[in-house]
Amino acid sequence: MPENIIDLRSDTVTKPTPEMRSAMANAEVGDDVYSEDPTINKLEARAAELFGREASIFVPTGSMGNQIALRLHTQPGREVVCESRAHVMDWEMGMAAMFSGCQLRTVAGQRGVLRWKDIEPALATSGLYYKAQTGLVWVENTHNMAGGTVTPLAVMRELRNGAHSRGLPIHLDGARVFNAATALKTDVATLTEGYDSVNFCLSKGLCAPVGSLLVGTAEFIREARMVRKALGGGMRQAGILAAAGLIALEEMPKRLHEDHATARLLAEALAKIEGITIDPADVETNIVIFTTAFDAPAYVAALKQNGVLASALSAHSVRLVTHRDVDQTACLRASAILANVAIEAHTAA
Ligand SMILES: *Cc1c(COP(=O)(O)O)cnc(C)c1O
């Protein structure tokens, strides 16, 4: 494989920045199970402040944050209404069933974006004793598998008001909520206002090595601490991670527009390649999903031979994700490789 691999598989591959490394080396730490890690406490307080919430809790992964929230908002036998390709549906190991005894009721959104009119028919709140009742409404913004699509502010409010009008809590899987806020030119507090809980990742485009935060009311987060401990997520001198997380939270959101620009650049290049279908206007954030007339896994394997890493999502679709470690020059180089390898794949097909 060539040197200078351009890794576009995910924004999770970002390495901690030199500033993060030095903050980690110098972090003040304590035992977080005793709530005595000053850097963790600072990170949790800052996240709560940025989201306009009472409290937050640091968790090792976004999956854990999501599953703690799902557990706290529901009881066994309830349904959680989510989008059909939501992360909680496809990539969280059936934990809604395994851990909370709930089933997911999926609803297809337009390019992953749910409207209240999509959700409402899927709800069961009448108390009919022979029908599983809805326990929670679940939103994902940006939507990963739909290609980083953004649920606009007005729709976020429509969903929140709808859920609350039916007496239901609403959770936001905001793994990339800072990308959504950037695309919408708003802030995360405004975008997520009134959501009963929000989970977001520090370890994706924000470049921290590890960690997510779950935000909510003080009471909710107090209970979340117990569930996190039960799941084996009570960490000790985790301030080493929080030190990087603080930089992720303070410094990284302001550069996400660069990732959105490089994603658009890739999409525009891809749109010109024969055998590839994508509308660049559909690329709203840092995720680019396109379909191929040829075999996608074989294309991805050939790209790898040429130094570009991508993900085949199916037999005929590919995902690229831009991030801090692939700058504009790297993306231009990737565009040329994507085109050359596609010509070979297309001719062979
Ligand atoms: C990445 C991601 C998560 C959390 O993933 P972890 O790998 O468990 O941190 C949750 N939701 C969405 C939409 C994601 O993209």
The ligand as an SDF file (V2000), in Angstrom:
LIG
                    3D

 15 15  0  0  0  0  0  0  0  0999 V2000
  -20.7160    6.9980   16.2020 C   0  0  0  0  0  0  0  0  0  0  0  0
  -22.1370    7.1140   16.5350 C   0  0  0  0  0  0  0  0  0  0  0  0
  -22.6180    6.7690   17.8060 C   0  0  0  0  0  0  0  0  0  0  0  0
  -21.7470    6.2300   18.9150 C   0  0  0  0  0  0  0  0  0  0  0  0
  -20.7940    5.3320   18.5130 O   0  0  0  0  0  0  0  0  0  0  0  0
  -19.6650    4.7630   19.4830 P   0  0  0  0  0  0  0  0  0  0  0  0
  -18.7630    4.0920   18.5190 O   0  0  0  0  0  0  0  0  0  0  0  0
  -20.3420    3.8280   20.4190 O   0  0  0  0  0  0  0  0  0  0  0  0
  -19.0330    5.9040   20.1970 O   0  0  0  0  0  0  0  0  0  0  0  0
  -23.9530    6.9620   18.0560 C   0  0  0  0  0  0  0  0  0  0  0  0
  -24.7600    7.4640   17.1230 N   0  0  0  0  0  0  0  0  0  0  0  0
  -24.3460    7.8210   15.9020 C   0  0  0  0  0  0  0  0  0  0  0  0
  -25.2940    8.4040   14.9320 C   0  0  0  0  0  0  0  0  0  0  0  0
  -23.0180    7.6410   15.5610 C   0  0  0  0  0  0  0  0  0  0  0  0
  -22.5910    7.9850   14.3310 O   0  0  0  0  0  0  0  0  0  0  0  0
  1  2  1  0
  2  3  1  0
  2 14  2  0
  3  4  1  0
  3 10  2  0
  4  5  1  0
  5  6  1  0
  6  7  2  0
  6  8  1  0
  6  9  1  0
 10 11  1  0
 11 12  2  0
 12 13  1  0
 12 14  1  0
 14 15  1  0
M  END
$$$$
